[in-house]
Amino acid sequence: MLIVRLVPLFPFAIVNYGAGVSAVRFRPYLAATAIGIVPGTLAYAGIGVSLHDPSSPVLWSALAGLLALTVGGAWAARVVRSRATPPEDSAGDAVRPFHDTPS
């Protein structure tokens, strides 16, 4: 949930509805929301405050922060997703761990 909150591309309403229909518990949802919206809010506020002066360092640092949140969130989502799916062999089939008993 925290990764989704950090990526500024996902609208809050869609994330809220998604969390509501999934099995996300209230405390993790609240914590991820409290921590996850602060960086994007600061970046958007910095952009809004400094739009009148395109050469402002605040504008460029806010844009860099927004870009870092987007790229970093996409990277983190990819890492989490790669850990959740089993690796593939050269034929593209999922590699399953060996078990003594047949499944």
C-alpha positions as CSV (number, residue, x, y, z in Angstrom):
1,M,0.0,0.0,0.0
2,L,2.8,2.4,0.8
3,I,4.4,2.0,-2.6
4,V,1.1,2.8,-4.3
5,R,0.7,5.9,-2.1
6,L,4.2,7.1,-3.0
7,V,3.7,6.9,-6.7
8,P,2.1,10.2,-7.8
9,L,0.4,8.6,-10.8
10,F,-2.3,6.8,-9.0
11,P,-5.4,8.9,-8.1
12,F,-6.3,8.7,-4.4
13,A,-9.9,7.8,-5.1
14,I,-9.0,4.7,-7.0
15,V,-6.4,3.6,-4.4
16,N,-9.0,4.2,-1.7
17,Y,-11.7,2.1,-3.5
18,G,-9.1,-0.6,-4.2
19,A,-8.1,-0.8,-0.6
20,G,-11.7,-0.9,0.5
21,V,-12.6,-3.9,-1.7
22,S,-9.4,-5.8,-0.8
23,A,-8.1,-7.4,2.4
24,V,-6.1,-4.4,3.5
25,R,-6.5,-3.9,7.3
26,F,-7.3,-0.5,8.7
27,R,-4.0,0.2,10.6
28,P,-1.6,-0.7,7.7
29,Y,-3.9,1.4,5.4
30,L,-3.8,4.4,7.8
31,A,0.0,4.1,8.3
32,A,0.7,3.8,4.6
33,T,-1.6,6.7,3.8
34,A,-0.1,8.9,6.5
35,I,3.5,8.2,5.4
36,G,2.9,7.9,1.7
37,I,1.0,11.1,0.9
38,V,3.5,13.5,2.5
39,P,6.3,13.4,-0.1
40,G,3.9,13.9,-3.1
41,T,2.0,16.6,-1.2
42,L,5.2,18.5,-0.6
43,A,6.3,18.1,-4.2
44,Y,3.0,19.4,-5.6
45,A,2.9,22.2,-3.1
46,G,6.5,23.2,-4.1
47,I,5.5,23.2,-7.7
48,G,2.4,25.3,-7.0
49,V,4.2,27.9,-4.9
50,S,7.0,28.4,-7.5
51,L,5.2,28.2,-10.8
52,H,5.3,32.0,-11.2
53,D,9.1,31.8,-11.4
54,P,10.3,29.1,-13.8
55,S,14.0,29.6,-12.8
56,S,13.2,29.1,-9.1
57,P,15.3,26.3,-7.4
58,V,12.1,25.3,-5.5
59,L,10.3,24.5,-8.7
60,W,13.2,22.4,-10.1
61,S,13.7,20.6,-6.8
62,A,10.0,19.9,-6.5
63,L,9.9,18.6,-10.1
64,A,13.0,16.4,-9.4
65,G,11.3,15.1,-6.2
66,L,8.2,14.2,-8.2
67,L,10.3,12.5,-10.8
68,A,12.2,10.6,-8.1
69,L,8.9,9.5,-6.5
70,T,7.6,8.2,-9.8
71,V,10.7,6.4,-10.8
72,G,11.4,5.1,-7.3
73,G,7.8,3.9,-6.8
74,A,7.8,2.1,-10.2
75,W,11.2,0.5,-9.3
76,A,9.9,-0.6,-5.8
77,A,6.7,-2.0,-7.3
78,R,8.8,-4.0,-9.8
79,V,11.0,-5.4,-7.0
80,V,7.9,-6.3,-4.9
81,R,6.3,-8.0,-7.9
82,S,9.4,-9.9,-8.8
83,R,9.6,-11.3,-5.3
84,A,6.0,-12.4,-5.4
85,T,6.2,-14.4,-8.7
86,P,8.3,-17.5,-9.1
87,P,11.3,-17.3,-11.5
88,E,11.0,-18.6,-15.0
89,D,13.2,-21.1,-16.8
90,S,14.5,-20.6,-20.3
91,A,11.2,-21.9,-21.9
92,G,9.2,-19.3,-20.0
93,D,7.6,-21.7,-17.6
94,A,7.5,-20.9,-13.9
95,V,10.1,-22.8,-11.9
96,R,8.5,-24.5,-8.9
97,P,10.5,-25.5,-5.9
98,F,11.1,-29.3,-5.6
99,H,8.9,-31.2,-3.1
100,D,9.2,-34.8,-2.0
101,T,5.5,-35.4,-2.5
102,P,3.7,-34.9,-5.8
103,S,1.2,-32.0,-5.9
